[in-house]
Amino acid sequence: MAVTDKQRRYLKGLAHTLKPVVMIGNSGLTDSVLAEIDNALEHHELIKVRVSGQERADRKAMLDKIAEESGADLVQVIGHIGGFYRPSKKALIQLPR
């Protein structure tokens, strides 16, 4: 589900106060990291992921790959941190229309 610009702005506001739930180190994007991201998205719907030790283009590619693999929308990128949103079965966040 793609979010609209209005929904993206709303989610950025909610994500602002969040701390990163998953941190990706020098090992990169492994299957266990993807499983943890999937689990966190199912539980929280909106999470932040910190990617450290990469060049800007590598970070962007890794964040895009996370979004593709997890089926989440990348709603925010600030430096080394990306914010992801994926609605769960039991909706926790009510998005504006």
SULNOR-V247761 format. One record per backbone hydrogen bond with DSSP energy under -1.0 kcal/mol. NH is the residue of the N-H (numbers start at 1). CO is the residue of the C=O. Records with the same first field share a line. If there is no record, write none. Layout:
# SULNOR-V247761
NH = CO, CO
This chain:
# SULNOR-V247761
8 = 4
9 = 5
10 = 6
11 = 7
12 = 8
13 = 9
14 = 10
15 = 11
16 = 12
18 = 15
21 = 48
22 = 48
24 = 50
28 = 25
34 = 30
35 = 31
36 = 32
37 = 33
38 = 34
39 = 35
40 = 36
41 = 37
42 = 38
43 = 39
44 = 40
45 = 41
46 = 44
47 = 84
49 = 82
50 = 22
51 = 80
52 = 24
59 = 55
60 = 56
61 = 57
62 = 58
63 = 59
64 = 60
65 = 61
66 = 62
67 = 63
68 = 64
69 = 65
70 = 66
71 = 67
72 = 67
73 = 85
75 = 83
76 = 83
78 = 81
81 = 78
82 = 49
83 = 76
84 = 47
85 = 73
86 = 45
